[in-house]
Amino acid sequence: MRLAVFTKNLTNPAYGAARLGAERAAAALGVAEVLHFVPQTPDDPDQQIALIDEALALNPRPDVFVLSPVHATKVDPAIRRIADAGIPMVGFVNPIDAAPSVGYVSSDDFALARSIATYLYAHHGGHARVLVITGPEQSYTSQERLRGFQAATQACPGIEWVGQLAGDYSRDVARERTAAWLNTHDAPDACLVANDIMAIGVLDALEAAGKMATVVGVNAIPQAVEAIAAGRMLATADFNAMQMAYLAAECAVRHLRGEAIPASIELPVQIVDRGNYATWNLPYEQRPVITLEELRRHTP
C-alpha cells in the first residue's frame, strides 16, 4: 500500500508534525510506503498542483491521497484529476470541496480563535489595546481564525484593535512587520496571533524593541509551549495537526481495507496555559495520539 500525503509547507512546525502523524499512523498499520509532497514555496497553489500531477504520474500510483489543500479553490482542477483517476482522498485541516472525499479530519478554526481571544480578553479584564496578527489573506484557516477573533471582540466592547498585520504564518514575516509597527506606535497591551510560529516572531520583535505585551497564539507547537512554561507567552489553542494527519492517514488505510470510517472528525478545542502546559511539553514524537478506535470509544 502506498500513501501519498500532501501538506502545505516546510516552514510551519505544525505541518512537520502533520507529516510525522501520518508516518506514525502508517507504521502502526503496517503501510509499506508513505510519500510526502510539500511545496518548496509555502502554501503555493501552482506548486501543489504540480506535486499532485507528479504523484498521479507515478507508476505505480499511490493507492490513496491524504491532502490538505493550500487554497480553497486554486487547487481544484488537480483535485478533480485525483477523483477522475479513481483514487480515494481523505482531507485534513482544510476541506476538499472540488470532488468527493471519503473522510475529513479538522479542528474548528473559528472556535479555536474565538476561545483563545476570549481567554486573552478575560486575562485583561475585558479592557485592552490589541494588535492582531493574521495569516495569509487567502488561507482558509486564517480567514476562519480572523472571524473567531472578530466574534470574541464583538462580545467584549472594552477591547480596542489598534492594528492588524498579516504575518503570513511565518516567524520572520511576523517579526519584521511587528517590529516595523512598533517603531511607529506605542506598544499594545496584547497581541492576538493566528498561529504560534508567528507568535514567536512577535515575541522576538517585542523583546528586540524592549517592549512588553501579552501574547497568545494557535497551534501548541513546542516553541510556544516552551514560551508559556517560561512565562513569555500567555497561552495557545491546540490546533493538533499531528493528530489530524494521524487520523486522516488511519481513515485512508482503513477505507482501502474496506472498513467503515467517519465522514468527518472534528477535534475539540483545548487551551494550553501555565496551568496545564506539561501535557503538551513534549517533542512531537513523544506526544500521545488517539486512534480511530479510541476516538470512537470516547465519543458520546
Summary of the structure (lengths in Angstrom):
residues: 300
radius of gyration: 19.4
end to end distance: 32.7
largest distance: 60.1
contacts: 1104
relative contact order: 0.16
helix: 44%
strand: 18%
